[in-house]
Amino acid sequence: MLTPDEKELESHEVFQKLTDGVDFRTVSWQRATVIFLKIIFATGVLSIPTAMYSLGAVGGAILILAFGALNTYNAVIQGNFRNRHPECHTLADMCYVLGGAWFREAVGVLYLIAYVLCTGSGIVGLSVAFNALSNHSACTVWWAFLSFAIITACASVRTFEKIGWLTWAGFLSIFTAVFIVVIGVTTHDRPAAAPQTGDFELGYHAIAYPTFAAGMTATATIFVSSAGTSAFLPVISEMRRPKEYKKALYLCMGLVTAAYLAFSLVVYRWCGGWVANPSLGSAGGTIKKVSYGVGLIGLAVSGCLYLHVAAKYLFVRILRGSHHLQHNTVIHWATWLGCTISLGAIAFVLSEAIVIFSYLIALTGTICFAPMAIMIPGLLYMYDYAEERKSGSLLKKVQYWLHSLMILIGLFIAVGGTYAVVIQIKAAYDSGQIPSAFSCADNSGSTAH
């Protein structure tokens, strides 16, 4: 039985428990764990070993642990705030509570950009897989278009509970693919991409001394690999018992952080500066095909979840408060499919404009997730615990003001990181490392040309 206070909170939930419409409130905490795992353990894991080369093993390992802890804590803040204000479906709704309509719309746009860019990274990752498996038998743009079609079709399933089996398959797929690469790189005397005869420089460093641009780009890459916790919020809104989200959160982030640390350190130790990007290609041609074949479902589901999160935000934003939100009307379906297809198309275009995988990941982290995963959680805490600033104990006051530092940390990553990534992208274009937009060139390194 619910207490009167719990009944009051329940009445403000975005999705009500219905018997005559679409019941979105069907996700258990166990299923939420797997959805969280697949959201986080996705395309980011494929670019961390490349970041290790810039930062060194020690610096990279410290940042994986630090950002894993920070992003977990900030996810707790977001989940607690959502449960105190259950009318909040996404981070944008929370910002309405903080600053009114203008703040909600600004963060809503940022939220869409973030997960559309993440969808774009999923399209790039899947197109790399198709190129690797086919030895670049078709133009890369066609593989990217096929990736867009697959991801959009999967994302068009309406509820998180219904795509639960996809998340199980996707997580096991990408985790197994990564594990194959980790084992594979240790079976070679030298990295597959390195010269196979004569002396060569491995490029492994315990401590590295990168330039500001290279260091910030690598830092942003590691940060964003566990920063997508704002995507958990729509899942919490579809949980049977939203208060149980912490069980799913802690289990997810603990497993992800441990896996990131082990995977990246082993691959970097054995591949050094010869690590592939994405890293599934680091163990040579045969293992690359095996790992991409095994990981194909996982790469597709990653893009599917990101697109689903973006489309669900827009869908709820358009139909919220209307009869069409939870009933199978023509307007309901037209709005939902219009959201998934249109946002998927934008992601496809962006994926072909910024075709280097690691730069797309890093740019997403600096522009979008630095504000959403660090700055805004700091503001959420300061809003909910504003009374501690004046009437709390000394410890509570210190704790309150420490959260204001999160705003400065997020601002530094957003401004400094974006500048660094843009410098890196410009240098890559100037050197010919990045092909032109909508290029047919092989993006998997499977062919000589």
C-alpha positions, 0 to 999 in steps of 0.5 A: 500500500502506498502512503498518502505522500507516495500516492501524491507523487505517483499522481505526478508521474509522466506515465500512469499505470493503465489497463485500457491504453499503452502501459509504459510502466513495466520495467523491473530494476533487473531489466533497468540494469541491463538497459543502463549497461547497454546505454553506457557500455557502448561505443565509448568503450571502443575509443578508450584505448586510443585515449590511453595513448595520449594520457599514458596508462597511469593518467588514463586509469586514474581518469577512468576511475575518477570519471566513473565515480563522478558520473555515478554520483551525479546519476544518483543526484539526477535520480533522486531529483527525478523521484522528488519531482516525478513529473520530470521525464528528462533532464530538460524537465528538471531544468524547467523546475530550476529555471523555467521554460527558457532553461527547459527548452535550451537543455532540451535542445542540448539533450537532443543534440547529445543523443543524436550525436551518440546515434551518429557514433553508433552509425559510424561504428556499425558502418565500420563493422560492415566494412570490416566484415565485407572487406569494403565491398561497397561505398561506406555511405551505403553501409552508413545508410544501412546502419541508419535503417537498422538503428531506426527500425530498432529504435521505433519499438515504443517502450523500453520493456519491449526492447529489453531482449535487444539490450540483453543481446546487445550487451552480451554481444559487445562485451564478448566482442571486446573480450575477444579483442583483449585475448587476441592482442595478447597472442601476438608478439607485436601489434597487428598494425605495427611493422611485422619485421625489424625494430619498432616503437611500441608507444606504451607509456606509463606517464605521457606528456601530451599537448593541451589539445591531445590531452583534453580530447583524450580526457573528454573521450574517457569522460563521455564513455560513462557520462550518458547517465541522463539517458537513465531518466526516461527509463526510470519513468518507465520502471514499475518502482522508480525508487529501485533505480539505485540498485540498477545504477550501482550494479551497472556503473560498477561493472562498467568501470571495472570492464573499462579499466581492465579492457583499456589497460590490456589493449594499450599495454599490448598495442601501445600507439598502434591501437585501432580506432575503434579498438575492435580492429586492434588484434589483426584481420581475422580477429577483427572480423570475428570481433565485429561479427560478434559485436554487430548486434551490440553496435546496432543496439547502442545506436538504437537506444540512443535514438530511442532516448532522443525520440522519446524525449521529443515524443513526450514533449509533443504529446504530453498531457494529451489523450494520444500519449498513451493510446494507439491513435493515428496521431500517436503513431505518426508522431512517434515514427516521425520522431525516430525517422527524422532524428535518425536521418539527422544522425546519419548526416552528422555521422558522415560529416564527422567520420573519425570515430574518436573525434565524434565521441569526444565532441559529444562529451565536450559540447553536450555531456559536460553541461548535462552530466556535471554542471546541471547535477550540481545545480540540481543538488543546490536547488533541492538542498538550498536550505543547507546554505544558511541553516545547515551544519558546517559540514552540510554547508561545505558539502553544499558549496562543493557542489558549486565546483561541479559547475566550474569543472563542467565549464572547463571541460566544455570550453577547453575540451571543445577548443581542443577537439576542434583543433584536433579535427582541423589538424586531422583534416589538414593532414588528410587523416579525415576524408571528405564528407560522405566519402566512399573511403574505407573507414575500417582499415580493411583495405589499402585504399 
